């Protein structure tokens, strides 16, 4: 390995060392379990915004989405449009309210903890089912990050997929294990900046290489004639239901635990206004860059067919291949670090959320109620290793598709928790039994819909609808919420409107 060191590997390695250094600093700052999983609720707008964005935009942004655009054209960009709309309303409707409601409800540290504190005696069952749901879908989500990391290390170090899988997983596990939420969120800020740099610079370089937009149009039309796919069309061979399914990705935002945790960690509801502006600007630029890279890649590889062998076999490698052909080795190292940043930022957030769920909602709740803060922190670290092991097993198949894995997990969280969060934050009559029904119906619909009905309609749509109906009907016609629970809702709502 030492004989093969080159500028790319040197630059890439410096990034890994820097991230590990952040983990060590965060380790020294972590005093208790609240610090480990929520950073002590101390983040301002910049860290809140970039951490939420980076934890959201995983390897699928730099690999899955450009690969899909490259293969099918702009008709697949409806995913990006739906995500932008969903993210905006998540910031607008959920962020500040959730920050206040979780603090009012006994300073809840996790979503299951929030459900428990919100609904009293009914909340214990809700907490358990929510925790199981989180662990199930996060394990699938973590596997997608493992696959993306493995593909990157496989390309960079020219190693077998399985060895690359272990090395990529180790890179993320190390700083998450050591530093917890502080390390993850601080590094997210750096990683978000790297991702933005890569997604803006690469399209500019492709346009320069192609000699201008007219050349890009010409070669894209040539590719369309060969494949019979009008890459420039937003609607070719796309039925209305397919557009709705793609845009429905935006519904998922309301229920993603790793994103909602960033809202819970902000220093106040006031932070959210500036955080929303920063976060949405960053997201629009990143999604626009990812779609543009996939689209421009069509013309690039049409002009340079001798360089297209890798992407012909795996369209999700398009960004990595473009970087390798367009930049000098030093810059390649920086840009590949941006891809790793996308993978690590989301994967670390997911590992941490799964860890906090196992520690707070199972270990402490059922086995060690009197556990010390130090014991909980170390239990959290050990569960990071456990969840990583399971995710690695799922990611063992080198033919796994990143976007497909993400899509299923995203739908699971969106349908199970999205309606529940919205009802809890906006309707004081929402009950614990209704929330339990909504989570269960949403999760089961996402799991069973592709098996029983098929994949014509993205499973988040029926899951979100059925979950919402269940919550409304059970809350309206079942046992009513107590006066105490309704008063607590009113208190939190009043605090939010004072602070926002």
PyMOL commands that set and color helices and strands:
alter all, ss='L'
color gray80, all
select helices_A, chain A and resi 2-4+7-29+33-38+45-56+59-72+74-104+111-157+161-210+213-227+240-255+257-264+271-303+305-307+309-313+315-326+329-367+373-394+402-426+432-452+459-477+483-499
alter helices_A, ss='H'
color red, helices_A
deselect
rebuild
show_as cartoon
